[in-house]
Amino acid sequence: MSRSLNKVMLIGNVGKDPEVNFTPSGIPVATFSMATTESWKDKDGNFQEKTEWHNIVAWRGLAEIAQRHIHKGAKIYIEGRIQSRTFDDKDGHRRYFTEISADNIILLDSRQRTDSAPNDTQAPNPTNDTSMHPNDDIPF
């Protein structure tokens, strides 16, 4: 029996306010971008930086929490898994999309979207129930 692990942990800044859509069956799905930046000194002692952008998707209650409490520029911790999708665009070209499906989000900023926002938010424990992430039900 082979075993595998698909786990991602990121700390970075939100690139845009979460956008929430609903699947045809009414499940909330929040999407937003997040930047992580790596810094180092090169062999000449010059400071270098590289920023990676990640597409984040949060489902159900975590999507609603993201909509209420996460804002552009906020520093957050995301824990989740890498998920890839393909789709055909309006011109019939095959497109590939990689995203992070969030299982846990922790707000690291003291500045929050609302006064009553908690310091951290957690999704329910993931299950093996395939209805948790109905990829064929994504509205976008």
C-alpha positions as CSV (number, residue, x, y, z in Angstrom):
1,M,0.0,0.0,0.0
2,S,1.5,3.3,-1.0
3,R,0.9,6.4,1.2
4,S,1.0,10.0,0.2
5,L,0.7,13.4,1.7
6,N,-0.7,16.6,0.3
7,K,-0.3,19.4,2.9
8,V,0.6,23.0,2.4
9,M,1.4,25.6,5.0
10,L,1.8,29.3,3.9
11,I,2.3,32.6,5.7
12,G,1.8,35.6,3.5
13,N,-0.3,38.6,2.6
14,V,-3.7,38.6,1.0
15,G,-3.7,40.1,-2.5
16,K,-7.4,40.9,-2.8
17,D,-10.5,40.7,-0.6
18,P,-12.2,37.3,-0.8
19,E,-14.9,36.9,-3.4
20,V,-17.7,34.5,-2.3
21,N,-19.8,32.6,-4.8
22,F,-22.2,29.8,-4.3
23,T,-22.4,26.5,-6.0
24,P,-25.7,25.6,-7.7
25,S,-26.5,23.6,-4.5
26,G,-25.9,26.7,-2.3
27,I,-22.5,25.9,-0.9
28,P,-20.4,29.1,-0.3
29,V,-16.9,29.2,-1.9
30,A,-14.5,32.0,-1.2
31,T,-11.6,32.7,-3.5
32,F,-8.7,35.1,-3.0
33,S,-5.0,35.5,-3.8
34,M,-2.1,35.4,-1.4
35,A,1.5,36.3,-1.8
36,T,4.5,34.7,-0.1
37,T,7.9,36.3,-0.4
38,E,11.3,34.7,0.0
39,S,14.3,36.9,0.7
40,W,18.0,36.2,0.6
41,K,21.4,37.7,-0.1
42,D,23.1,36.6,-3.3
43,K,26.8,35.7,-3.6
44,D,27.7,39.4,-4.0
45,G,25.9,40.3,-0.7
46,N,22.9,42.0,-2.6
47,F,19.5,41.6,-1.1
48,Q,17.2,39.6,-3.4
49,E,13.5,38.9,-3.2
50,K,11.0,36.5,-5.0
51,T,7.3,36.6,-4.6
52,E,5.0,33.7,-5.4
53,W,1.3,34.2,-5.8
54,H,-1.2,31.5,-4.7
55,N,-4.8,31.1,-5.4
56,I,-6.7,30.2,-2.3
57,V,-10.2,28.6,-2.1
58,A,-12.2,28.1,1.1
59,W,-15.5,26.2,1.4
60,R,-18.6,26.4,3.5
61,G,-18.2,28.0,7.0
62,L,-14.5,28.9,6.3
63,A,-15.7,30.8,3.2
64,E,-18.1,32.8,5.3
65,I,-15.4,33.5,7.9
66,A,-13.0,34.6,5.1
67,Q,-15.6,37.0,3.7
68,R,-16.2,38.6,7.0
69,H,-12.7,38.8,8.5
70,I,-10.0,38.7,5.7
71,H,-9.0,41.8,3.8
72,K,-6.5,42.8,1.1
73,G,-3.1,43.2,2.7
74,A,-3.8,41.1,5.8
75,K,-1.1,38.7,7.0
76,I,-2.5,35.2,7.3
77,Y,-1.5,31.6,7.8
78,I,-3.1,29.1,5.5
79,E,-3.0,25.3,6.0
80,G,-4.5,23.1,3.3
81,R,-3.7,21.1,0.2
82,I,-2.8,21.6,-3.4
83,Q,-5.6,21.0,-5.9
84,S,-5.4,21.2,-9.7
85,R,-8.3,21.6,-12.1
86,T,-8.6,21.8,-15.9
87,F,-11.3,23.6,-17.8
88,D,-12.0,24.8,-21.3
89,D,-12.3,28.6,-21.6
90,K,-14.9,30.4,-23.8
91,D,-12.5,30.0,-26.8
92,G,-12.2,26.3,-26.3
93,H,-8.7,26.4,-25.0
94,R,-7.8,24.0,-22.2
95,R,-6.7,25.8,-19.1
96,Y,-4.9,24.4,-16.0
97,F,-5.5,25.9,-12.6
98,T,-3.7,25.2,-9.4
99,E,-5.0,26.4,-6.1
100,I,-4.7,25.8,-2.3
101,S,-7.8,24.4,-0.8
102,A,-7.8,25.8,2.7
103,D,-8.6,23.7,5.8
104,N,-7.4,26.2,8.3
105,I,-6.8,30.0,8.3
106,I,-5.3,32.0,11.1
107,L,-5.4,35.8,11.0
108,L,-1.9,37.1,12.0
109,D,-2.7,40.9,11.9
110,S,-4.0,42.8,14.8
111,R,-6.0,44.9,12.3
112,Q,-9.0,43.0,11.3
113,R,-12.0,43.6,9.0
114,T,-14.5,43.9,11.9
115,D,-14.2,44.8,15.6
116,S,-15.6,41.4,16.6
117,A,-13.2,39.3,14.4
118,P,-11.5,36.5,16.2
119,N,-7.7,36.1,16.0
120,D,-7.9,32.7,14.4
121,T,-10.5,30.7,12.5
122,Q,-10.6,27.0,11.7
123,A,-12.6,24.9,9.3
124,P,-14.1,21.7,10.5
125,N,-11.8,18.7,10.4
126,P,-11.6,17.5,6.8
127,T,-13.4,14.3,6.1
128,N,-13.2,11.7,3.3
129,D,-16.7,12.8,2.3
130,T,-16.4,13.9,-1.4
131,S,-19.2,16.3,-0.9
132,M,-16.8,18.5,1.1
133,H,-15.2,19.7,-2.1
134,P,-17.6,19.2,-5.0
135,N,-15.3,20.1,-7.8
136,D,-18.0,19.4,-10.4
137,D,-20.2,22.0,-8.7
138,I,-17.8,25.0,-8.9
139,P,-19.6,28.0,-10.3
140,F,-16.5,29.7,-11.9
